[in-house]
Amino acid sequence: MKITLEPSDVAVACSIATHHSLSSVLRDHTPKNRQSEVSSLDDRLVGYLAEIAVARALGVSWPQPHKLDFDRRHDGDLFFDGEAIEVRSSSNPNASFLLGQPDDDDSRRYFFVRSSGSDFGYEVMGWMRGSDMKDLRYWADKAGNGRSCYWVPVEDLVAFDLPF
């Protein structure tokens, strides 16, 4: 499913990404993968834009109230019909894998979104439950960085259709 975001969506995502980056610095919180705060800000922005794309596809608002609370950052990216949903994303329009981690919540749905390569364009590629993406056939170090994770190919994702 293709989604085109509005410039106002990008502005809100930039504002919240900046807010979260500043909160991390003030709390002396180390960004994931020990990356620089600038890289972390870029990752947050890509992620928030993907969340907005999924929110538009599901017909829910973004940001949801918990998004502004740093202490609730693990509550889920979005809520749909009372269910916490996670969004994974890539700015690469050719990205073809949903990446999963061993500590991902087994009961949540993980949506994969990638840039469509056009301004503000995104593609919701599909989703998979955390328990299903933790299949050993997906476990690999395809990036060659010594950090294995679950690499779920796009073709194995559940197609995005409502209701699901």
N, C-alpha and C positions, 0 to 999 in steps of 0.2 A: 504494500500500500504506500503510495507516494503522498507526502505531506509537504506543503510549502508554508514556511513560517513568515510572519510579518516582521518588519523592522522593529516594531514595538516588542515582539517576543524576544528578539536578540538583545534589546536594551535591558529588559528585565533580567534575562539570563546573565548578562554581563554584570549587572548590579549585584545579583545574589552571589555569583562566583567571586566577585571582589570581596564582598562581605564575608564569605566563608574563608577566603584566603587570609584576610586580615585577622579573623577570629583565630585561625590556626597559628599565625605568627604570635599573637598576643598570649596564647595559651602555651607557646613553645612546643607545639605539636609537630612532629616530624611528618612531612608529606609521605604518601605511599611510595614504596620503592626507593625511598631516600632521594627522590628527585628534588630539583630546586623548586622554590615557591613559584617562580615564573612558569615552569613546566606544569606544576600542579594547577595553577590558575588556568592555563590552556586546557588541561584535561577536564577540569570542572566545567568550563564553558562548553566544550564539546558534549559532555555528559548532560548538562542542563538543557541544551538545545534538543538533544535526543529525547529527553524526558518530555519536553513540550510537544514534540512530534507525537509521542505515544499518547499523551494527554488529549491532544486534538483528535486522534484516532478513536480513543475511548469515549470522548465527549465529557471529560472531566476538566476541572480548572487546574491551572498551574500558575504560580506555585501553590501547593497545598500548605495549610497553616504550619505543619511540622517542619517544613523545609527551612524556615528561618531560625529554627532552634538548633543550635550546634549540638546540644546534648541528645537530640533525637535523630541524628543523622543516620542511624542504623535501623530506623523504624520501617524503611521501605521508601523507594523513590516516589511511588504514587500509590493511591488507594482507589480500588474500583470494586464496587459492591462489597465493601468491607474487607477486601483481600489486599494485602500488601503485594506490590509488584515491583520488580527490579528492572532497570533499563541498562543495557550494556551498549556501547556505541563505538563507532570509528568514523574519523573524518575522511578515511580513504573510501572512495566510491567503489573500489574493487575488493574491499574486505569481504571475506567469505566464511568467517568462523565466528561463532559466539564463544567467548572465552569464559570458562568457569573455574572457580577455586574450590579446594576441598572444604573450606568453612562456609560456603554458600548455603543458605537456608534451603533444605530439601523440599519444603512445602510451597515455596514461592515460585511464581512464573518469572522467567528471565526473558525479556524481550531484547532482540538484537536490532539496532538501528544503525544505518550508515548514511553518510552524505550521498546525495544523488549526483554530486559534481556541479550542480547549479547553485546560484545564490539562494540561500535559505531553503534549499530543497533537501528532503530526507526521505529515506525508504525504510519502512518498518518491515523487516525481512521475515519475522516470525518469532516464535517463542518456544521455550521448553521449561519444564519443571526442573528445579534444582536436583531432585533425586534422579531424574532421567539423564541429565547431562553429565552425571558423575559415573558414567559407564567407562570401564577401563579401556575400551577401544578408542576413546577420545583422549586419553592421558598421553601427553607428549611434551617435548621441549622443541617445538617447531621454530621458535625464535632463536634457538641456539644460545640462550643467555644463562643456562643453568637453572632456570626457574620453570619447571614443568607446570602445566595446568591442563584443564580439559578444553580441547579444541573441537567444538561441535560444528560440523559443516552446515552451511545454510540449507542445503537440501534435506537435512535431517530435522529441521525445525518444523513445528506445527504452524501451518499457514494462519495468518491473522484474519479471522472472521469473527464477527459478532453474531449472536452471543457465543462465548467460548466456555 
